[in-house]
Each structure stands twice: as C-alpha cells, then as structure tokens.
Amino acid sequence: MYSLEAKGLTGGYDKQEVFNNLSLSVPKGKFIALTGPNGSGKSTLLKFFYKELIPTSGSVHIAGAEVSSLSQKNLARKLGFVPQNGRIDYDFSVLEAVSMGRYAYGGHDEGETVEQAMRDCDITHLAHKRVTELSGGEMQRVLLARSLCQQGGVLLLDEPVNHLDVKHQRTMMNLLKNLVEKDLSVICVLHDLLLVQVYSDETILLKKGKVFANGPTEEVICHKNLYEVYNIDSHKIHDPSLGRDLWMPTWC
C-alpha cells in the first residue's frame, strides 16, 4: 500500500526542468527520508506532492487520487506540510495558530483535534503565548501541530530541524518518529545523513533530478552510494545506544 506515487513525473520551473519521467512509490506508515546534494530536487519534489507545482506530464497520486484533480481543501484533508524556516507574521496566540489547521473542515473541531495535536507536539503550555514570542524549536512544533489538525494520512516536512540545536533536533525527530508509530506517513527532507540513518525507515536518495537509490535506509546509505552521489569517502562507526553501525563521512 502506497501513500504517495509519482508516475512519469516531468516538470520543474519556467526555465528549468528538474524531473524528467521520474517514478517512485512511497510506502504507507513509514518514516521516509528524502535526501541528496543541494540542487538534486528534494524541495521541488515536495512542491509537486502538495500541488505548488503541476507536472508538464505524468502525475502524482495520494491514496489513489490524482493530486492535480483535488481541490486545495480536499488535498489539505489528505496531507499536511511543514515548510523550512516556517513562520507566522501576525500576532496570533499559539492556540489560534494551531486551530488554523481546521480550516480545511470549515473551522470545525469535532473530537478535540486541536487539543490532541497540541498534546502530541508538547505545546499545550504555550496555548496563550504569542507566536511572535516563540523560539525556533517552539515555532516548528506549532507548525507541526497545525498540520496534524488537518488529519491527513501524509505529513511532508522540508528540513524541519534546520537551524535547531542538537537537543531540539532530537526532540523534533523523536516526535516525528512517534507520529509514524500512530500510522502516519512522514516524508522528510533531510541533509544530515546521521539523522537519516537514526530515524528513517526508508530513504529516497536523489541525484540531479533522478532517484539514485530508494529503499530501506540501511541499504541506501552505504559507502558506494555516498561516494557516487556526494563524491565523498565514508567509514562505519558503531553506535552502542542504537546497537548498530552507521556510515560517517571521512573528513580528510
């Protein structure tokens, strides 16, 4: 069962075609890391998934429905999106900001969806704080809670831990992993290969607009692939807390 599928996807921007006949399937209920060098198409692929970009040919499907045929409201009921360096410029309270995720349902909140999303993201104590007063880590959790209020089966995130310190990176990544355990499909753009290996179930490795490798993370992240995609050597280290080996770049 797939949550998202791209079939023969071709397209990009006005003067730059990023993908040409790209096809891939994203399994349901998994933590999927989307990674690759700068300019490989990671953020652009998300834009096709949430319909900011429309393919010139081919198609994107979510839960069997073609994305281009869905209204924004119906698409919002199927997937949520947390942007990179997201912000809210108006002086809303956290509760008001999270409640915006219910607009796809006309603002109605049957079943205390907003409260549950805030509990899941550990921000109930911030309910009456102004969003303009939040730290970067707090704002990311607010944006995540807002997306959870849409009650879609798929969550897209574009570098959600960018500019966060190590403690807040771990908090956010553990939160996402917990959401996957509740049967949500998480597709997350990540640059940090350590985070990719620690948290993701599967990895899509892009190179110049093509899927270079796609599958279980422990198979995708390896010496051969890192060398061919990033042109770097790497070596294994054993992490005793995880009880398994990880690939690390060789820095000299």
Stockholm file with secondary structure:
# STOCKHOLM 1.0

chainA/1-252         MYSLEAKGLTGGYDKQEVFNNLSLSVPKGKFIALTGPNGSGKSTLLKFFYKELIPTSGSVHIAGAEVSSLSQKNLARKLGFVPQNGRIDYDFSVLEAVSMGRYAYGGHDEGETVEQAMRDCDITHLAHKRVTELSGGEMQRVLLARSLCQQGGVLLLDEPVNHLDVKHQRTMMNLLKNLVEKDLSVICVLHDLLLVQVYSDETILLKKGKVFANGPTEEVICHKNLYEVYNIDSHKIHDPSLGRDLWMPTWC
#=GR chainA/1-252 SS CEEEEEEEEEEEETTEEEEEEEEEEEETTCEEEEECSTTSSHHHHHHHHTTSSCCSEEEEEETTEEGGGSCHHHHHTTEEEECTTCCCCSCCBHHHHHHGGGGGGTTCCTTCHHHHHHHHTTCGGGTTSBGGGCCHHHHHHHHHHHHHTTCCSEEEEESTTTTCCHHHHHHHHHHHHHHHHTTCEEEEECCCHHHHHHHCSEEEEEETTEEEEEEEHHHHSSHHHHHHHHCCCEEEEEETTTTEEEEEECCC
#=GC SS_cons         CEEEEEEEEEEEETTEEEEEEEEEEEETTCEEEEECSTTSSHHHHHHHHTTSSCCSEEEEEETTEEGGGSCHHHHHTTEEEECTTCCCCSCCBHHHHHHGGGGGGTTCCTTCHHHHHHHHTTCGGGTTSBGGGCCHHHHHHHHHHHHHTTCCSEEEEESTTTTCCHHHHHHHHHHHHHHHHTTCEEEEECCCHHHHHHHCSEEEEEETTEEEEEEEHHHHSSHHHHHHHHCCCEEEEEETTTTEEEEEECCC
//
